[in-house]
Amino acid sequence: MATTYDGDPSANVKDWLRFQLGDTDVTDAIFADEEISAIAGSTNNYWSAASSLAYSAAGKFARRIDASISGTASFKEDQLFKHYKELADQFKRNAQNDNGGPSTVQVATPAYVGPYVGGISIAEMDNVESDTDRVPPPFTRGAFDYPGGVPDSTQGRDTWDDEYWR
């Protein structure tokens, strides 16, 4: 999954959300772009999306434990949990008091991508094969045929029979 930040929070909702969360270091990102897009696409309110992401980050950091090395050094991992929990609560209040966030940020509606079944329409297959810009498939019918070998099709038969395996 990709992680990008262009440095301009007013350019798009993903960068705005990353900026609000402080998740701008792409080498150590909390969320992937796809995760942010999924949450942002589920609501019209940017503050609500930011709140959901901050709660998710708090949940991620809640799993970490505090550690101490012989009393000389300690790592307080719960600070990240507390930070993102407080941030999520603030974003939630903003969502309840605001009209959705900055008006300069535009949200692209995510398109539904469903399964595609090809090879059903003869006309569609002809169009695909006649497309000169199409990348040819790596495997084709007959690519592995050799003299005396098993044919790659049943030559009009519905099933394989024993004569092909002798």
VMD Tcl script that draws the C-alpha trace (Angstrom):
set ca {
  {0.00 0.00 0.00}
  {1.19 3.47 -0.86}
  {1.98 6.26 1.56}
  {2.28 9.78 0.18}
  {2.21 13.33 1.52}
  {2.60 16.25 -0.89}
  {3.04 18.92 1.79}
  {-0.06 20.96 0.90}
  {-2.99 20.22 3.24}
  {-5.29 22.38 1.13}
  {-4.66 20.29 -1.99}
  {-6.66 17.19 -1.06}
  {-8.43 15.53 1.83}
  {-5.74 12.86 2.29}
  {-3.03 15.46 2.91}
  {-5.38 17.50 5.12}
  {-6.08 14.44 7.27}
  {-2.40 13.49 7.43}
  {-1.57 17.07 8.50}
  {-4.23 17.09 11.23}
  {-2.99 13.74 12.58}
  {0.69 14.69 12.35}
  {1.19 11.69 10.06}
  {3.33 13.54 7.51}
  {6.53 11.45 7.65}
  {5.99 8.92 4.85}
  {8.96 6.83 6.02}
  {7.20 6.19 9.35}
  {3.54 6.60 8.47}
  {0.72 5.42 10.69}
  {-1.76 4.99 7.83}
  {-1.53 4.00 4.18}
  {-3.24 6.20 1.59}
  {-5.84 3.51 0.95}
  {-6.80 3.40 4.62}
  {-7.21 7.17 4.74}
  {-9.25 7.15 1.52}
  {-11.55 4.43 2.88}
  {-12.29 6.39 6.06}
  {-12.60 9.72 4.24}
  {-14.98 8.18 1.71}
  {-17.27 6.88 4.46}
  {-18.27 10.35 5.72}
  {-18.94 13.87 4.45}
  {-17.37 15.43 7.54}
  {-13.58 15.73 7.51}
  {-13.39 16.17 11.28}
  {-15.34 12.94 11.70}
  {-12.89 11.16 9.39}
  {-9.97 12.64 11.35}
  {-11.56 11.47 14.59}
  {-11.99 7.92 13.26}
  {-8.38 7.81 12.12}
  {-7.12 9.19 15.45}
  {-9.13 6.55 17.36}
  {-7.61 3.90 15.08}
  {-4.12 5.25 15.80}
  {-4.87 5.23 19.54}
  {-5.94 1.61 19.24}
  {-2.73 0.77 17.45}
  {-0.58 2.38 20.12}
  {-2.66 0.94 22.99}
  {-1.14 -2.46 22.23}
  {2.37 -1.24 23.02}
  {3.74 -1.56 26.53}
  {5.91 0.69 28.68}
  {9.46 -0.53 29.25}
  {12.33 0.37 31.56}
  {16.00 -0.61 31.36}
  {17.56 -0.94 34.81}
  {16.10 2.36 35.90}
  {18.34 4.30 33.49}
  {15.99 4.61 30.56}
  {12.29 4.19 30.17}
  {9.95 4.19 27.23}
  {6.45 5.48 27.85}
  {4.50 4.04 24.94}
  {1.20 5.02 26.52}
  {2.00 8.67 25.68}
  {1.18 7.98 22.02}
  {-2.06 6.29 23.01}
  {-3.07 9.24 25.22}
  {-2.08 11.75 22.53}
  {-4.17 10.14 19.79}
  {-7.10 9.50 22.15}
  {-7.17 13.20 23.13}
  {-6.76 14.19 19.49}
  {-9.66 11.93 18.50}
  {-11.85 13.45 21.20}
  {-10.98 16.98 19.99}
  {-11.72 16.04 16.36}
  {-15.03 14.53 17.48}
  {-15.98 17.82 19.18}
  {-14.96 19.70 16.01}
  {-17.17 17.39 13.95}
  {-20.15 18.10 16.20}
  {-19.60 21.89 16.14}
  {-18.44 22.34 12.57}
  {-19.90 22.00 9.12}
  {-17.39 19.39 7.97}
  {-13.98 21.03 7.85}
  {-12.28 23.40 5.45}
  {-14.22 24.26 2.33}
  {-11.10 24.31 0.13}
  {-10.51 20.56 0.40}
  {-12.35 18.50 -2.18}
  {-13.18 14.85 -1.58}
  {-13.26 12.52 -4.54}
  {-16.04 10.00 -4.22}
  {-14.45 6.56 -4.28}
  {-15.63 4.46 -7.17}
  {-16.90 0.97 -6.56}
  {-14.71 -1.55 -8.27}
  {-16.38 -4.91 -8.55}
  {-15.45 -8.16 -10.18}
  {-15.13 -8.27 -13.94}
  {-16.00 -11.33 -15.97}
  {-14.59 -11.30 -19.49}
  {-15.01 -13.66 -22.40}
  {-18.78 -13.77 -22.21}
  {-19.57 -11.61 -25.23}
  {-18.11 -12.54 -28.63}
  {-18.21 -8.87 -29.69}
  {-16.30 -7.87 -26.54}
  {-13.66 -10.56 -27.18}
  {-13.27 -9.34 -30.79}
  {-12.86 -5.73 -29.56}
  {-10.22 -6.75 -27.02}
  {-8.23 -8.79 -29.54}
  {-8.35 -6.02 -32.17}
  {-7.11 -3.36 -29.70}
  {-3.60 -2.44 -30.92}
  {-2.76 -0.69 -27.64}
  {-3.46 -3.81 -25.59}
  {-0.56 -5.62 -23.94}
  {-0.51 -9.17 -25.31}
  {-1.16 -11.94 -22.81}
  {1.93 -13.83 -21.60}
  {0.28 -17.17 -22.40}
  {-1.74 -18.10 -25.45}
  {-3.50 -21.19 -26.68}
  {-1.03 -23.46 -28.42}
  {2.08 -21.79 -26.97}
  {3.31 -25.06 -25.49}
  {2.29 -27.43 -28.29}
  {4.99 -29.64 -29.69}
  {4.85 -32.51 -32.19}
  {3.54 -35.67 -30.59}
  {2.39 -33.87 -27.46}
  {-1.03 -33.60 -25.90}
  {-3.14 -31.00 -27.71}
  {-4.20 -27.93 -25.74}
  {-7.86 -28.32 -26.60}
  {-10.29 -31.16 -26.91}
  {-10.89 -30.17 -30.54}
  {-14.62 -29.81 -30.10}
  {-15.07 -32.55 -27.53}
  {-16.72 -31.77 -24.23}
  {-14.37 -33.79 -22.03}
  {-10.93 -35.36 -22.10}
  {-10.88 -39.08 -22.67}
  {-8.25 -41.78 -22.28}
  {-6.91 -41.51 -25.83}
  {-5.21 -38.20 -24.96}
  {-3.28 -39.78 -22.14}
  {-1.71 -42.75 -23.99}
}
mol new
graphics top color blue
foreach p $ca { graphics top sphere $p radius 0.5 }
foreach p [lrange $ca 0 end-1] q [lrange $ca 1 end] { graphics top cylinder $p $q radius 0.2 }
display resetview
